[in-house]
């Protein structure tokens, strides 16, 4: 036989759609521009915290781009047992920044690299446990997580819109915010056009047009593009061979646990958006790709790798579900890692422009989560309070970033991320109320009562024996229609 039933099923998956080379390049570049600011932020922060000079920080950035590209290609294209084969962009995880800064203060970059390698190896070994928890991620949980991802990313969009550099004298200036607003308007106008191709490229085109406007207004500078090498291959262990310190490794293991939770949520979220099946095997393959990438990344001078939530939003807003598009974005990242000149060009895109586009992107993620939550049954159960508590809990570190600063470091590491906070709470409450039913009272809380359908007793008292409803009309026992008084006539 030419193909098996399984092969036919795989070929019909939305994420396996193959577009033209031009479309792959355009949409792939759009993914890179969307996540570029996020992927370079971690090496910039860590490099400065470790006291590296400008050229060394640049090498950290280049290494992160290169490693992120390799990780993206592995996640999207896959190898046996590795890669979810979903449109997920990978890059340096932000969840471990605080921990890695603390580690760098004692052992420098080599200590961070050693801790990442060992912790990621342990994470790789325990992925079978995480891959078997998929039945605990119903639409109730995934909807909460997707909504929280969008909401927690909104401060990032606002930070970008204000200029992206809080130490700059122009941070939060009307000019920066106006540029973000113009970019937002361009996205909306391009999305309204009848051309599907232009609408799907609205984010990329708005970023290009917004950057052009910024250049004319003198708000961006391309003069540094020519400074530095055009081509450079990441040096193996440029920052020194890894060192292995027990305290650093233990701290990083906690970060890896959080990363596994967040990556599980991202894989399930993009599966929901793409409308494709994500089973325990596929989830496990995605988590293994995450951990393998995190083991390899330190060799080039990078750190833990995970899926980028903002690109999940891009999949939702454009409707382009092909994993080959994202794989092309991975090739762009590899090229940026090998061609520092390209990185300098992309780095010249003003943060305000990215902020304007980010409002649409991140808002779309939240809207997708709300759409998922609309499918949840809220009748005679505790699902409403699970949603309320989980999203509220996830918003705590966003509304008050210093909320956990006086708690033990491991608590702050786990709960400083709104995504991991909401995911852990949603999973726990779903288990407590919907799986561990022993001990549940038949006298449920007021939240349950508020979700039930209720009819006033006086309305029931007016009905006669034999009355029935059919097609929205009331009939008595003899089949004669009973007139209904409009609500406004009461």
C-alpha positions in Angstrom: 0.0 0.0 0.0 1.2 3.6 -0.7 0.2 4.9 2.6 -1.2 3.6 5.9 -4.2 5.0 7.7 -1.9 6.6 10.3 0.1 8.3 7.5 -3.1 9.7 6.0 -4.2 11.0 9.4 -0.9 12.7 9.9 -1.0 14.3 6.5 -4.3 15.9 7.2 -3.2 17.7 10.4 -3.5 21.5 10.2 0.1 22.0 11.4 1.5 19.9 8.4 0.2 22.4 5.8 3.0 23.3 3.4 3.0 26.9 2.0 5.1 28.4 -0.7 8.8 29.4 -0.1 7.9 33.1 -0.1 5.1 32.6 2.5 7.4 30.5 4.7 10.0 33.2 4.6 7.6 36.1 5.3 5.7 34.4 8.1 8.9 32.9 9.5 10.5 36.4 9.7 7.3 37.6 11.4 7.8 35.1 14.1 11.4 36.2 14.6 10.5 39.8 14.9 7.8 39.0 17.4 10.1 37.2 19.8 13.4 38.9 19.1 13.2 41.4 22.0 12.4 38.5 24.4 15.1 36.2 23.3 17.9 38.8 23.6 16.6 40.2 26.9 17.9 37.3 29.0 21.5 37.3 27.8 21.6 41.1 28.0 20.4 41.0 31.6 22.7 38.1 32.6 25.7 39.5 30.8 25.3 42.9 32.6 24.7 41.1 36.0 27.9 39.0 35.4 29.9 42.1 34.6 30.7 41.2 31.0 31.9 43.9 28.6 29.9 44.9 25.6 31.6 42.5 23.2 31.1 39.5 25.5 27.4 40.4 26.0 27.1 40.4 22.3 28.5 36.9 22.1 25.9 35.8 24.7 23.2 37.3 22.5 24.5 35.6 19.4 24.8 32.2 21.2 21.2 32.5 22.4 19.9 33.2 18.9 21.8 30.3 17.5 20.7 27.9 20.3 17.1 29.1 20.0 17.1 28.4 16.2 18.4 24.9 16.7 15.8 24.3 19.5 13.0 25.6 17.3 13.9 23.4 14.4 14.1 20.4 16.7 10.7 21.2 18.3 8.9 21.8 14.9 10.5 19.2 12.7 11.3 16.6 15.3 13.4 13.5 15.7 12.3 10.1 17.1 11.2 10.8 20.7 12.1 14.5 20.4 9.9 17.3 19.2 6.1 17.9 19.4 6.0 18.8 15.6 3.9 21.8 16.5 4.4 25.5 15.5 6.3 26.5 18.6 9.2 29.0 18.6 11.9 28.1 21.2 14.2 30.5 23.0 15.9 31.3 26.2 13.5 30.9 29.1 12.8 33.9 31.2 11.6 31.9 34.2 15.1 31.4 35.5 16.6 34.9 35.2 16.5 35.7 38.9 18.0 32.3 39.8 20.7 32.6 37.2 21.6 36.1 38.4 22.0 34.8 41.9 24.2 31.9 40.7 26.4 34.3 38.6 27.1 36.3 41.7 28.9 33.2 43.2 30.4 31.2 40.3 29.9 33.4 37.2 28.7 32.2 33.8 30.5 28.8 34.1 28.5 28.0 37.2 25.2 28.9 35.4 26.1 26.7 32.5 26.9 23.7 34.7 23.7 24.1 36.7 21.6 24.3 33.5 23.2 21.1 32.0 22.7 19.0 35.1 19.2 20.3 35.9 18.1 19.8 32.3 19.4 16.3 32.2 17.3 15.5 35.3 14.4 17.2 33.6 14.9 15.0 30.6 14.8 11.9 32.8 11.4 12.9 34.5 9.6 13.9 31.3 7.7 10.6 31.2 5.9 11.7 34.4 4.9 15.0 33.0 3.7 13.5 29.7 1.2 11.3 31.5 -0.6 14.2 33.2 -2.4 15.3 30.0 -5.8 14.0 31.3 -5.5 16.6 34.0 -5.4 19.4 31.4 -9.1 19.6 30.2 -10.3 22.8 28.5 -10.9 24.2 32.0 -7.2 24.1 32.8 -5.9 24.9 29.3 -8.3 27.8 29.0 -7.1 29.3 32.3 -3.5 28.9 31.2 -4.0 30.4 27.8 -5.9 33.3 29.2 -3.2 33.9 31.8 -0.4 33.7 29.2 -2.1 36.6 27.3 -2.7 38.7 30.4 0.8 38.2 31.8 2.3 39.3 28.6 0.5 42.6 28.5 3.0 44.3 30.8 5.7 43.3 28.3 3.7 45.0 25.5 3.3 48.1 27.7 7.0 48.1 28.6 7.9 47.9 24.9 5.5 50.6 24.0 7.1 52.9 26.5 10.5 52.4 24.9 11.8 49.1 26.2 14.6 50.7 28.3 13.6 52.0 31.7 16.9 53.8 32.2 16.5 55.8 29.0 15.5 59.5 29.4 12.8 59.0 26.7 11.2 56.0 28.5 7.5 56.5 28.6 7.6 59.6 26.5 4.5 60.6 24.4 6.6 60.1 21.3 7.3 56.4 22.1 3.7 55.8 23.0 2.4 57.5 19.9 4.7 55.4 17.8 3.3 52.3 19.5 -0.3 53.6 18.8 0.5 54.2 15.2 1.8 50.7 14.8 -1.3 49.3 16.5 -3.5 51.3 14.1 -1.6 50.0 11.1 -2.1 46.4 12.3 -5.8 47.0 12.6 -6.1 48.7 9.2 -4.1 46.0 7.5 -6.2 43.3 9.2 -9.3 44.9 7.9 -8.2 44.7 4.2 -9.9 42.2 2.0 -6.6 40.6 1.0 -6.0 37.5 3.1 -2.3 37.5 2.5 -1.9 41.1 3.6 -4.1 40.5 6.7 -2.0 37.5 7.8 1.2 39.5 7.3 -0.3 42.5 9.2 2.1 42.2 12.1 5.2 42.0 10.0 4.1 44.8 7.6 3.1 47.0 10.6 6.6 46.4 12.2 8.3 47.3 8.9 6.1 50.4 8.3 6.4 51.5 12.0 10.2 51.2 11.8 10.2 53.3 8.6 8.2 56.0 10.4 10.5 55.8 13.4 13.5 56.3 11.1 12.0 59.3 9.4 11.2 60.8 12.8 14.7 60.1 14.0 13.6 57.6 16.6 15.8 54.7 15.5 19.4 54.5 14.4 20.9 52.1 11.8 24.4 53.6 12.0 25.8 50.7 14.2 24.7 48.0 11.7 28.1 48.0 10.0 30.1 47.9 13.2 31.4 44.4 14.0 31.9 41.1 12.1 29.5 40.0 9.4 29.9 36.3 10.1 30.8 34.6 13.4 30.3 31.0 14.6 29.5 30.6 18.3 32.6 29.4 20.1 32.3 26.2 22.1 32.5 27.0 25.8 33.7 30.5 25.1 32.9 31.6 28.7 34.8 28.7 30.2 34.0 25.1 30.9 31.0 24.5 33.1 31.5 24.2 36.8 29.1 22.1 39.0 28.0 23.5 42.4 25.4 21.6 44.3 23.4 24.7 45.6 23.3 26.1 42.0 22.1 22.8 40.6 19.3 22.5 43.2 18.1 26.0 42.5 18.2 25.3 38.7 16.2 22.1 39.2 13.3 24.2 40.6 13.6 26.4 37.5 13.4 23.3 35.3 10.3 22.1 37.1 8.6 25.5 36.4 9.8 25.3 32.7 8.3 21.9 32.3 4.9 23.2 33.6 5.1 26.2 31.4 6.1 24.2 28.3 3.3 21.7 28.9 0.9 24.6 29.1 2.3 26.1 25.9 2.2 22.8 24.0 -1.4 22.2 25.0 -2.3 25.8 24.3 -1.0 25.8 20.7 -2.6 22.4 20.2 -5.9 24.0 21.2 -5.3 27.0 18.9 -4.2 24.9 15.9 -7.1 22.5 16.6 -5.0 19.4 16.5 -4.7 16.4 18.9 -2.0 16.5 21.6 -1.8 13.2 23.4 0.6 12.2 26.2 3.2 10.9 23.7 3.3 14.1 21.8 3.5 16.1 25.0 6.4 14.0 26.1 8.2 14.4 22.8 7.8 18.2 23.1 9.1 18.2 26.7 12.1 16.0 25.7 13.0 18.4 22.9 12.9 21.3 25.5 15.2 19.5 27.8 17.6 18.2 25.1 17.9 21.8 23.8 18.6 23.1 27.3 21.4 20.5 27.7 23.0 21.5 24.4 22.5 25.3 24.6 25.2 25.8 27.3 27.8 24.3 25.0 27.4 27.4 22.8 27.0 29.8 25.7 23.2 29.9 26.1 20.7 28.8 28.8 17.5 26.9 29.3 15.2 26.8 26.3 11.4 26.9 26.3 8.5 27.8 24.0 7.7 31.5 23.6 4.1 32.4 24.5 4.0 35.5 22.4 4.5 33.4 19.3 1.5 31.2 20.4 -0.4 34.5 20.1 0.9 35.1 16.6 -0.3 31.7 15.5 -3.8 32.6 16.8 -3.9 36.1 15.3 -2.7 35.1 11.8 -4.3 31.7 11.5 -1.1 30.3 10.0 -0.8 27.0 11.7 2.0 25.4 9.6 5.0 24.1 11.6 7.1 24.6 8.6 6.6 28.4 8.9 8.0 28.3 12.4 10.8 26.0 11.3 11.8 28.6 8.8 11.8 31.1 11.6 14.2 28.7 13.4 16.5 28.9 10.3 16.3 32.7 10.6 17.4 32.5 14.2 20.3 30.2 13.3 21.3 32.7 10.6 21.1 35.6 13.1 23.4 33.6 15.3 25.9 33.1 12.5 25.5 36.6 11.0 25.7 39.2 13.8 25.1 41.9 11.2 21.5 40.6 10.7 21.0 40.7 14.4 22.1 44.3 14.5 19.5 45.2 11.8 16.7 43.5 13.7 17.9 45.1 17.0 17.4 48.5 15.4 13.6 47.9 15.3 12.3 50.3 18.0 10.8 48.7 21.1 7.8 51.0 20.7 6.9 49.4 17.4 7.1 46.0 18.9 4.9 47.2 21.8 2.1 48.4 19.4 2.1 45.0 17.7 2.3 43.2 21.0 -0.9 44.6 22.2 -2.8 42.8 19.5 -0.7 39.6 19.8 -0.9 39.2 23.5 -4.5 40.2 23.6 -5.3 37.6 21.0 -3.8 34.9 23.3 -6.1 36.0 26.2 -9.1 36.0 23.8 -8.2 32.5 22.7 -8.2 31.4 26.3 -11.6 33.0 26.9 -12.9 31.2 23.9 -11.7 27.9 25.3 -13.3 28.7 28.7 -16.6 29.3 27.0 -16.7 25.6 26.2 -16.5 24.6 29.8 -19.6 23.4 31.7 -20.4 25.6 34.7 -23.7 24.1 35.7 -23.8 22.5 39.2 -20.0 22.3 39.7 -17.1 24.3 41.1 -15.6 25.3 37.7 -16.5 28.9 38.0 -14.5 29.3 41.3 -11.7 27.3 39.8 -11.4 29.8 36.9 -11.7 32.8 39.2 -9.2 31.6 41.8 -6.6 30.4 39.3 -6.6 33.5 37.1 -6.6 35.7 40.2 -3.7 33.8 41.7 -1.8 34.1 38.4 -2.3 37.8 38.3 -0.7 38.3 41.8 2.9 38.4 40.6 1.9 40.6 37.6 0.0 43.1 39.7 2.6 43.1 42.5 6.0 41.8 41.3 7.5 42.0 44.8 4.7 40.0 46.4 7.0 36.9 47.1 10.3 38.7 47.8 10.2 37.9 51.5 9.4 34.2 50.9 12.1 31.5 50.5 13.9 31.6 47.2 12.3 28.4 45.9 8.8 29.8 46.5 9.6 33.0 44.6 11.2 31.0 41.8 8.1 28.9 41.3 5.4 31.5 41.8 7.0 34.6 40.3 5.7 33.6 36.9 2.0 34.3 36.5 1.8 31.4 34.0 3.2 28.8 36.3 1.2 30.2 39.3 -2.1 29.9 37.4 -1.2 26.5 35.9 -0.4 25.0 39.3 -3.5 26.4 40.9 -5.8 25.3 38.0 -4.3 21.8 38.1 -4.6 21.5 41.9 -8.2 22.8 42.1 -9.3 20.7 39.2 -7.9 17.7 41.0 -9.5 18.7 44.3 -13.0 19.4 43.0 -13.4 17.3 39.8 -11.2 14.3 40.4 -10.9 13.7 44.1 -14.6 13.7 44.7 -14.4 11.9 48.0 -15.6 14.3 50.8 -17.5 16.6 48.4 -20.7 17.9 50.0 -24.0 17.7 48.3 -24.6 21.2 49.7 -22.3 23.0 47.4 -21.1 26.6 47.8 -22.8 29.8 46.8 -20.6 29.8 43.6 -22.3 26.6 42.4 -25.7 28.0 43.2 -24.9 31.0 41.1 -24.2 28.9 38.0 -27.4 26.8 38.1 -30.5 27.6 36.0 -33.2 29.0 38.2 -37.0 29.8 37.7 -39.0 31.9 40.1 -41.7 29.9 42.0 -44.4 32.4 41.1 -43.8 31.7 37.4 -44.2 28.0 38.0 -47.4 28.6 40.0 -49.1 30.2 37.0 -48.7 27.0 34.9 -51.6 24.4 34.6 -51.4 20.7 34.4 -50.6 19.6 30.9 -49.0 22.9 29.8 -45.9 22.4 27.6 -43.4 24.4 25.5 -42.8 23.8 21.8 -40.6 25.9 19.6 -40.6 28.8 22.0 -44.4 28.8 22.4 -46.5 27.8 25.4 -49.5 25.4 24.9 -52.1 24.1 27.3 -53.1 20.4 27.6 -55.6 20.8 24.7 -52.9 22.1 22.3 -54.2 25.7 22.4 -51.5 28.4 22.5 -51.2 30.4 25.6 -50.2 34.1 24.9 -46.9 35.1 26.4 -46.7 38.6 27.9 -43.5 40.4 26.7 -41.0 41.3 29.5 -41.4 45.0 28.9 -45.2 44.7 29.6 -44.6 43.5 33.2 
